[in-house]
């Protein structure tokens, strides 16, 4: 039986408020989708790291992780760094399925957010 979790992967920052904003997103996701297990991680500069978040989920008996990169652009982190780290983790956990989704990219809904923030909606 598959026990799934969604892992939201953010970049990370030296700015402490970054984690507070991420926690707001996590709380909202958990509220709107309370049947799914959500976890966060950061690629750099903050904890939990991608590796430690996945180890936590595995310890909970999760055997399928849907990894969502909370990034707008398809840069080196999306193309190289995260896939490379996921490959290393998958080698340690051969029974763990990790589905790496596309980053946010272009989205009409974000256009509306930008226009709203500019007072032009």
Protein Blocks (a to p, Z undefined) as FASTA:
>chain_A
ZZdddddddfbpablklmmmmmmmmmmmmmmmmmbccddddfbhpacdfklmmmmmmmno
pabdcddddbfbdcfklmmmmmmmmmmmmmmmmmbccdddddfkjafklmmmmmmmnopZ
Z
